[in-house]
């Protein structure tokens, strides 16, 4: 009995503390300017959609969201394209220096952004990639590859090797084994990696701030970080924009909770 | 493997190479080369916008200047304080969350999803959110504490120590659930019958936690500590949005200082020296951790 009470308290506390702060932003986004600026500020909104209208049309929210979608989408596709074969080879084939490569990837995932930011900026400058969305996708792919390879490799390792061995005996090469046998079995692992890459690329701010200086190219995090009004901080519009930027993520979390949990903890068990 | 593979070894070797090479190449160009280049740049004096000065080689001068720089020293102190405080709090909160979502109960999936939401929210959004909650006029903190006594409202972020605490709070709110998932993975591999046996022996809930859960959780806790420390060292978004390093230098962290020197002031050589120093500290720290985790995993295997 005492245990159940403790558990109920724990559930209420963790869920409440997780959701309530953001709820304040959600409430704010449906208020009117007078409700925000009242002293004291109003608790409950009147349900005005004015801030959403202003965020979408006066603050180019749609434009930022479109850039984010393009960048996050292409990062996910490219990172998977590179990570899947590499993870398969590292999990199943004899790669010279395998341990070294895996350790190197782990190291790269711990790099502080600052340590590579200057040179990446100069590199993109000489490639003509500054202020281009593809210029942001390239470092994103490089920075998400380690995590993707680790998750996928640990997933490939858990698949039973018998099918692959049989295919090998029948004369299949590594590529056709990967595409015909392993990939169809590994869809949950690929899905997990894809979600984590997508969230990373949708949320990343530091490189986006450095590489995209024109508002037409900027992604949602940059837009939200540099949000400005004419005279005062436009909190209502900012709250509306934040809700819009977060909505797809909440959807992803609700639908894919199980994969995220298993993906994030997969690295831990094998770590 | 039994029997000789019919596919010639050399063809397989070539295919293996073709599978690994693209990923390795992009990592080299966009992660490894930049680190080396940072090191190289840090040994030169380069100023953006003043090309007539050239880029003279100055050896370790930038590093010597860095060690004498009071702002850099302050940034190091703030960063270390942030890392220690936020990581410890996140481990504690993460442990509690993990214990809760490890239990079997109806609607556990929804609770897990709710807990993941702070983790999934863009850090920039979380930063604006907490900045707004602690806003002096419109913030929720003041409304909750003082209600309509508007004259008592506190400009939280104007006080150096409070601003620092709020940045820590925002980080703890945002990332405790990540620590929780790593710890949860550790909880899931503890065999159930250990608890059953302890219950038969009359161990209380607290004793079971202290003598079974915690010791067996050590590898997972260390791993969560490693990931959280590395991430806390790299804190940037929160500071950029919430405080811009202020008030004063209260929230001036190393990554933000590096960003300012390199990109705002255009001191490429000096800024690179800051970045390389942060890089070396993180790498030294992670090696130490990994060694500790490795040995604790060995211990578990022997037990």
Interface residues (C-beta under 8 A of the other chain):
Chain A: X2 X3 X7 X10 X11 X14 X15 X17 X18 X19 X21 X22 X24 X25 X28 X36 X37 X39 X40 X41 X43 X82 X83 X85 X86 X88 X89 X90 X93 X94 X95 X101 X104 X105 X107 X108 X110 X111 X112 X113 X114 X115 X116 X117 X118 X119 X120 X121 X122 X123 X138 X139 X141 X142 X143 X145 X146 X149 X165 X168 X169 X170 X171 X172 X173 X174 X175 X178 X199 X202 X203 X205 X206 X209 X210 X220 X221 X222 X224 X225 X227 X235 X238 X239 X242 X245 X246 X249 X250 X252 X253 X254 X257 X258 X260 X261 X264 X265 X266 X268 X269 X271
Chain B: X1 X3 X5 X6 X7 X11 X12 X15 X16 X18 X19 X20 X22 X23 X24 X26 X27 X29 X30 X31 X32 X33 X34 X35 X37 X38 X41 X96 X97 X99 X100 X101 X103 X105 X109 X111 X112 X113 X114 X115 X116 X117 X118 X120 X121 X122 X123 X124 X125 X127 X128 X129 X130 X132 X133 X135 X137 X138 X139 X140 X142 X143 X146 X147 X148 X150 X173 X177 X178 X181 X182 X184 X185 X186 X188 X189 X205 X220 X223 X224 X230 X233 X234 X236 X237 X240 X241 X254 X255 X258 X259 X262 X263 X268 X271 X272 X274 X275 X276 X278 X279 X282 X283 X286 X293
